[in-house]
Amino acid sequence: MNQISLVCSSLVEALLDDPFYRAITIESGADEEGRQAVLAKYFDLAITEARAIGEVQYGGTDGAALWHTCEASSSDIEIHVATRRQGLAKLLGARGFDNYLRISDSMADQVPQQVFDGWYLSILGVRPQARGQRLAQRLVEMTLNRADGQGAACFLETFNPLGLPFYRRLGFNDEIRRFEKVTGREYWVLAR
């Protein structure tokens, strides 16, 4: 396995039970091994997109932080977003891709206007065996430091209420609680 494949495997371990990832892998049904393979490919597509229109911070092979930094041209962003969506349509199947679109569109509508054009932490995950070593904090801080240097606002969304204190310590103090209909779960939009 190459480094990206190992990182994708770590992201699968970290985010396996997240409501968003459950909803978009609905076509896997009870095939847990198949669902994990779909998620690994999902994360590979996400890494490719983030490398093109943002940045990826790697924690060795134990995890990663994927950002959209708004530094790419709008035409590059359109191209890479369209390419990823085409890949996701094939990967997720009709129901999974429909869930992906509905959740993504719904959540995008809830992002406060003042940060909508900010740097977006799209994915953060560290495999469970590597937690407790401040790796996630280091991954996020690398890009936050660059964003602060450029005066860029940053935001993220999370379904995990246990992560809220972590993000608050990193300066994500503007917090909005929302409800997402497809997953039937609350989530938070956090900004700094």
N, C-alpha and C positions, 0 to 999 in steps of 0.2 A: 504493500500500500504506500502511496506517496503521501506527502505531508498534508495536502488539501483533503485527501480522503480520510486521513486520521482526524483532522480537525472536524470534518463533517460528522464523523462517528461520535466525536465528543459532544458536538452540538445536539445530535440525536439523543444521546444519554441525558444531556442537561434539560432538554425541552420536550421530551417525549410526552409528558402528560399535560402540557399547556393546552388550554381549550382551543386556541386558534389552530394549532397543529393537529389536534384531534379532528376538528371540523373539516380541514382541507384534505385529510387522508381518509375520509369516510368510505371511499370506494374500496379500501383494503379490507373492510369488514372485520372479521375475527382473525385475519391473517397478520399477526403482529410482526412477524419477520418481514413480510412484504411491506407493511406500513413503515417499518424502520428503513427499509431500502428506499422507499419513496421519499421519506424525510431526508435521507442522506443526499439524494439527488436534488431535492429542493434547496438544501443548504449550499450545495455546489453551485447551483444557478444563482443563488443570492450572493455568494462570494464573488462570482464572476461579475455580476452587476455592480456590487459595491467597489470592487477594484477599478472598474471603469468610470464610475461617476461619484466616487467618494473615497473611502479608504477602509482597510481591514487591519485591525490590530490582532496579532496572533499571540497566544500564550503557549508557545511551543506547539504541541499537538493537543493540549488539554482544553482548548477553547478559543473563542474569538469574539471580537466586537466588530460589527459591521455598521458602517456609517454611510449616509448620503450627505455629502458636505456642501452641496449647492455650488461647487466650484467648477463643475463641468458646464459646457455650453448647453443651452436648451435643446439644440439639435442632437447632441451626444446623449443627453438624458432621454429624449424621446426614442432614439434608436435602441438604447440598452434596455429601457423599460419594455418596449415592444418585443424585443428579442426574448427577454425573460418571460413575458406573458405567453408568448407562443410556446416556449418550452414547458411552462406550467400547464397550459391547456392540454398538452399531450401527456404530461406526467400525472396530473391529478385526476383525470377523467372528468366527465361532464358535471357530476354532482360536486366533486371536490373543487373543481375550478370555479363553479358557480358560487360555492361558499367562499372561496378566496376573494372573488370579485365583490360579493355583497359585504363581506366583513371589511375588506380594505376600503371600499368606497364609503361605507358607513363611518368607519373610524376616521378617515380623512376629513369628513364633514365636521367632526368634533374637535379638530385641532384649532386652537385659538389663532385668529388671524395674525396677531403680532409675532407668532413664532412659525407660522406656516412655511415661510421661506427660510427657516433656520436649518441648522444641521440636525439630522435625524438619526438617532441610534435605532436602527431597524432590528438588529438582533444582537443579543449578548447571551453567551452561554459558556459555562465551565463544567466539565464533566464532574459528577459527584465526588469521585475519589480525589480530585484536585482542589476541592473547596477548602476554605479555612486558611488559605495562604495569601489572601489579599490579591489574588490573580485578577479577579473581575475588576477590582478597583484600579489596578494598574492598567488594565486594558482600556477602561473608560477614560481614565485621567490623561492618557497620552493624547487622545484627540481633543478632550476638553481644554487642555493647555493650549493647543493650537487654535481652537475656536476662540478662547479668551483673548489670545494675542491678536486676533482679527476682529474682535468685537462681535462675534456671531452668536446669536441665540441658539440654544439647543433644546431638543425635545425628544420624548420617547413615549411609548404606550406599554403598559404591562397589565396582565391579568393576575399577577401574583402579588397579593397584599403583603406577603412576607418580604418582598423586595423594596417596599416603600421606604423603610428606614435607611437602607443602603443608598438609594438614590437621593434621599434628602441630605445625607452626609456629603454627597458629591455636589450639592448646591441646587438640585432640582426641587425647589421649594414652592413653585407654582403648580398647584395640583387640582385637577378636575376629575371627579368621579362620574363615570358614565355606565350605561348598560348597553351591551351588545346583543342584538336580537337572535342572530344565528346560533351563537354559542349558548345563549341564555345566561350569560355571566356578566358581572360587573367588571370594569377595567378602569384604569387610571391613565390620564394624560398628564405627564409631568414636564415642566419646562424650567429653564434657567437662563 
